């Protein structure tokens, strides 16, 4: 339980900083993932010494690395995203004791699935944001935001713009959300399919 708490605090701290850097600068330093992986390896050693070492869960670490690399090779996400998942696989290779909604999937895969679910809510968030600005134009309000000011070539503001711009969503933000949900709640996708199956 103590190791789970340490893993959660380390994950939230590192992913929180990565999300901030990804949001503000669109880049995450490689050293962040190296340090996170080293801490994760140290916690694995501590778990082994305490008698809670699970070889099967450790075997999922290279599988997660392979999945992360394949997603990167297929240009489905960036290098920092792949390195983040690789570091998480070392930090939390097995299910923590907290989440009530468990499944047979390796825990790093659950984090990835919950991250994908978090991305589904991006259009809803964009629509709510556009609604606060009076820009509820369908379907643009679910996909883009309206640029409020137009600049001339000299950089001076000319007036209000009407152009819709699709924002780049930093992947580290939903990855942070996926990690927190996975650690505190569990596998939401499995729970959803199970609920749908029981209702049929």
N, C-alpha and C positions, 0 to 999 in steps of 0.2 A: 504493500500500500504506500509506504514511504517512497519507494523507487518510482511508483506511478506518479506521485505528486511532483517529484523532482523532474521527471520526464515531461509532465504537463507544463510546468513552469519554464523549463528550458525551451520547449517547443513554442509556447506562446511568445516568449521573449524574442527568440530568434526570428520567428515568422512575423511577429509584429514589426520588428525593425526592417525585415526584408520587404514587407508590404509598404511601409513608409518610404523606403528608398525606391521601390518600384513605382509608387504613385507619384513621387515628386521628381525623381531623376531618371526613371525608366531603366535603371540598372541596379544590380545587386552584386556586391563584391564576392568573388569566389572564396575568399578567406572565411566568410561567414559560414558557408556550408562545411568547410574543412573543420572549423572549430566545433560546429554542431555535431559532426560525425565523430570527432575525437571524444567529445563528452558522451555521446551515445555508446561508443565502444567501451569507455570506462564504466558506464552503468551496466553494460552487459557482463563485464568482468566481475563487478560487484554482485550482480545477480547470480553468477556462477558460484562465487564464494559463499553466498548465502543459501545455496542449495536450490535455487529456483530457476535453473538453467534449462531451457527447452530447445533441444537441438533441431526439432522440426520447424519451429518458428524462425530459428536462425537461418535455416535453409531458404526461407522466403526472401531473405535479403538480396541474394544475387538475382532471384527472379524479378524482384521489384526493380533492381538496377537495369535488367534487360528490358523490362517494359518501359521504363523511363527513357532509355536510349532509343528504343523503337519509335516512341512518340516524337522524340526529337528528330530522328532521322527522317520521319514522315512529314516533318514541318508542321506538326499539330500543336507544338508549343516551343518555347525558346529554351536556350541552354540553362538559364538560371532556374527555370521551372523543373527541368529534369534533375538538376543537381539538388534542388530542394526536396524532391521526392526521394532521391537516393539517400540524402542525409536523414530524412524522416524514417526510412526503412531501418537504419542503424539505431536511431534513437528509440523508436517504438516498433520493434519487429513482431511483437506478440500483443495479444489483446490485454489491455489493462483491466483491473478488477472493477472499475467504476461503471462502464456503460451497461444499461439493462437490455438494450436491443442488440443481441449478438447474432452472428451468422458464421458460416463456415469459411468465408473469405479471409485471407490474411489481412491483418489490420492496416498495413499500408495501402492495400487495394481499397479498403473501406474509406480511407481518407480521400483517395482519388475519386471514388464514386460520390461521396458527399460534396466534394468540391464541384463536381459536374452538376449536381443538383443546385448548388448555390448559384452557379452561372445562369441557371434557368430563370432566376428571379431578377436578373439584370434588367430585362425589358420593363418589369413592373416598377423597379426603382427609377428608371429613366422616365417612365410615364408620370410617376409621382413628382419627380423633380421638375419636369416640364409643366405639370399642372400648377405648381406654385408660382411659375413665371407666366402663366396664361398662355402656354404654347401647346394646348391639347389639340393637335392636328393629327388625325389618323391617316396612315399607320406610322408616320414619322416619329410621333412622340414616344413610341416603344423602342425605336432603333437609334435615334439621334437626338442631339440638342441643337437649338437654334443659336447661331452666333449673333450676339446682341449688338456688336459694334463692327463697322467696316472701316478699314484703314486704307489710305491712299498709299502710293509708292514711297512717300516720305515717312510713313509710319504715323501720320496724324489721323485722328478719328474724323471720318467724313459724316457718319450718321448711323442710324440703326440698320443692322443687316437682317436679311431674311433667309440666309443660307443655312441649311441643315447640315450639321457636321456629325459624323459618327465617331464617338469617343473611343479611345483605346483603353480597354479595361485591363488594368494590371492583374495578372493571374495570381500574384501573391496574396491579394486581398481575399478572393474566394478560397484560396488554399488555407489561409489562416482560419476562415470560417469553417471550412471542412474539417480541419484538425480539431477545433474546439467542439464542434458538434459530434464528431466521431468519438472523442474522448469522454464527453459528458453524457451523450445519448446512445450512440452506437450506429448501426447500419440502417440508415433511413430507407434506402432503396429496397433492402430485403424486407423491412417492416411494411413498406408500401405494397410490394407484391404479395406478401402474406395476407395483408388485409383485403386486397382485391380478390385473392383466391378464396378466402373464407366467405366473401360476400356473394360469390357466384353460386 
